[in-house]
Amino acid sequence: MFHGSLVALVTPMHEDGRIDEAALERFIEWQIAEGTNGLVPVGTTGESPTLSHDEHKRVVEITVEVARKRVPVIAGAGSNATREAIGLAKHAESVGADGVLVVTPYYNKPTQDGLLRHFTAVADAIGIPLIIYNIPPRSVIDMSVATMARLAQHPNIVGVKDATANLTRPLHTTAACGASFCQLSGEDHTALAFLAAGGVGCISVTANIAPRLCAEMQAAWRAGDLKTAMAIQSRLLPLHDAMFAESNPAPAKYAASLLGFGSEFCRLPLAPLAEATKAQMRAAMTGLGLLA
């Protein structure tokens, strides 16, 4: 169910910070038309840390409603409070999401046993697939392969979004969890290399702006056309660089605004992009033909 280019959706907003629901609906339709293989709302890229619970749930509801099962929806449902994560996951299931993405609890630094108990509790509470989101640069905690292997035995825990940027990790994960465990990259720069190491796709930030190219790269790999996949990877490099020149999702929101999907507004503590970063983004998009 989960493979190829899945987009970590930005949450379009008005200049005053209100969620721009109309822009979100248009953005989802555009993503599907451009070939995106799956939608991942209200992750870090969707500014989940600064959305209220009601806003979070509304974004999931809109995404599911607009997608209409044409592509899967994996709803962000992470929290450093297990009870809160369970509530978000149960809501996502109730409105028709196809899966949930649950991040390793940040700030309170659970042990590996704590991680095991946290993810088991969330998975026990729902009947849809759960993808573990392992992102040590943001959460500080790194789930070990041994812990992941234990969690992979749960019938609802089907895979991982791996944002470690460690390309030996998917090799060890396959060995420990089995080839059917769904491994999705969380790093655009290494998405193609991740496929070579055993991955089946990428939950991408860059796909917000270049969904067709990201999907075509993934499709080329699946078709065995490595030459095309590598050529697309090279073309995307300047956009990847611009996308992460400052803290995500500020660059992605600015780029989306240039395409007509909401304003560039990000809620504090994210700051507006520096002019130099804006120029870098415009140059990258122009080079790909995304801007005139």
Long-range contacts (C-beta under 8 A, 24 or more apart in sequence): 1-72, 1-98, 1-99, 1-129, 2-38, 2-72, 2-74, 2-99, 2-129, 2-131, 2-158, 2-159, 2-182, 2-184, 2-200, 2-201, 3-37, 3-182, 3-200, 3-201, 3-218, 3-222, 4-37, 4-38, 4-200, 4-201, 4-215, 4-218, 4-219, 4-222, 5-35, 5-36, 5-37, 5-38, 5-201, 5-202, 5-204, 5-207, 5-211, 5-214, 5-215, 5-217, 5-218, 6-36, 6-37, 6-38, 6-39, 6-40, 6-72, 6-74, 6-184, 6-201, 6-202, 6-203, 6-204, 6-207, 7-31, 7-36, 7-38, 7-39, 7-40, 7-203, 7-204, 7-207, 7-208, 7-211, 7-214, 8-40, 8-43, 8-44, 8-45, 8-46, 8-203, 8-204, 8-205, 8-207, 8-208, 9-39, 9-40, 9-41, 9-42, 9-43, 9-45, 9-46, 9-63, 9-208, 10-45, 10-46, 10-47, 10-208, 10-249, 10-252, 10-253, 10-256, 10-261, 10-262, 11-41, 11-42, 11-46, 11-47, 11-51, 11-59, 12-253, 12-256, 12-261, 12-262, 12-263, 13-253, 13-262, 13-263, 13-265, 13-266, 13-267, 14-262, 14-263, 14-265, 15-263, 15-265, 16-265, 17-265, 17-267, 19-51, 19-55, 19-58, 19-59, 20-262, 20-263, 21-58, 21-62, 23-260, 23-261, 23-262, 24-59, 24-62, 24-63, 24-66, 24-262, 25-62, 25-66, 26-261, 27-256, 27-261, 27-262, 28-62, 28-63, 28-66, 28-67, 29-66, 30-211, 30-261, 31-207, 31-211, 32-67, 32-70, 32-71, 34-211, 34-212, 34-215, 35-211, 35-212, 35-215, 35-216, 35-219, 36-71, 36-207, 36-211, 36-214, 36-215, 37-71, 37-72, 37-201, 37-215, 37-218, 38-71, 38-72, 38-73, 38-74, 38-201, 38-203, 39-63, 39-67, 39-71, 39-72, 39-73, 39-74, 40-73, 40-74, 40-75, 40-76, 40-101, 40-203, 41-73, 41-75, 41-76, 42-75, 42-76, 43-76, 43-78, 43-101, 43-103, 43-133, 43-203, 44-103, 44-135, 44-138, 44-248, 44-249, 45-205, 45-208, 45-248, 45-249, 45-252, 46-76, 46-249, 47-249, 47-266, 47-267, 47-270, 48-76, 48-78, 50-267, 50-268, 53-87, 53-88, 56-88, 57-88, 57-91, 57-95, 60-91, 60-92, 60-95, 60-97, 61-95, 63-97, 64-95, 64-96, 64-97, 69-96, 69-98, 72-98, 72-99, 73-97, 73-98, 73-99, 74-98, 74-99, 74-100, 74-101, 74-131, 74-203, 75-99, 75-100, 75-101, 76-100, 76-101, 76-103, 77-101, 77-102, 77-122, 78-102, 78-103, 78-105, 78-133, 79-105, 80-105, 80-106, 80-107, 80-108, 81-105, 82-117, 82-118, 82-121, 82-122, 85-118, 85-122, 86-121, 86-122, 86-125, 86-126, 89-122, 89-125, 89-126, 89-130, 90-125, 90-126, 92-126, 92-128, 93-126, 93-127, 93-128, 97-128, 98-128, 98-129, 99-128, 99-129, 99-130, 99-131, 99-158, 100-126, 100-128, 100-129, 100-130, 100-131, 101-130, 101-131, 101-133, 101-161, 101-203, 102-130, 102-131, 102-132, 102-133, 103-133, 103-135, 103-138, 103-139, 104-132, 104-133, 104-134, 104-135, 104-136, 104-139, 104-141, 104-142, 104-143, 105-139, 105-141, 106-138, 106-139, 106-140, 106-141, 107-139, 107-140, 109-140, 109-141, 110-141, 112-143, 112-144, 112-146, 112-147, 115-141, 115-143, 115-147, 116-147, 116-150, 116-151, 119-151, 119-154, 119-157, 120-151, 120-154, 123-151, 123-154, 123-156, 123-157, 124-154, 124-156, 126-156, 127-156, 128-156, 129-156, 129-157, 129-158, 129-159, 130-154, 130-156, 130-157, 130-158, 131-158, 131-159, 131-160, 131-161, 131-182, 131-184, 132-157, 132-159, 132-160, 132-161, 133-160, 133-161, 133-163, 133-186, 134-160, 134-161, 134-162, 134-163, 134-164, 134-186, 135-161, 135-163, 135-164, 135-186, 136-163, 136-164, 137-163, 138-163, 145-169, 145-172, 145-173, 145-176, 145-177, 146-176, 148-173, 148-176, 148-177, 149-176, 149-177, 152-176, 152-177, 152-178, 152-181, 158-182, 159-183, 159-184, 160-184, 161-185, 161-186, 161-203, 162-186, 162-187, 162-194, 162-199, 163-187, 165-189, 165-190, 167-193, 167-194, 167-197, 168-197, 169-197, 170-194, 170-197, 170-198, 170-199, 171-197, 171-198, 173-198, 174-198, 188-236, 188-240, 188-243, 188-244, 189-237, 189-240, 189-244, 191-217, 191-218, 191-233, 192-217, 192-221, 192-229, 192-230, 192-233, 195-221, 205-243, 205-244, 205-248, 205-249, 205-252, 206-236, 206-239, 206-240, 206-243, 208-252, 208-255, 208-256, 209-239, 209-243, 209-252, 209-255, 209-256, 209-259, 209-285, 209-290, 210-236, 210-239, 210-288, 210-290, 213-288, 235-288, 236-288, 238-283, 238-284, 238-287, 238-288, 239-284, 239-285, 239-287, 239-288, 241-280, 241-284, 242-277, 242-280, 242-281, 242-283, 242-284, 242-285, 243-281, 245-277, 245-280, 245-281, 246-273, 246-274, 246-277, 251-277, 251-281, 254-278, 254-281, 255-281, 255-285, 258-282, 258-285, 258-291, 259-290
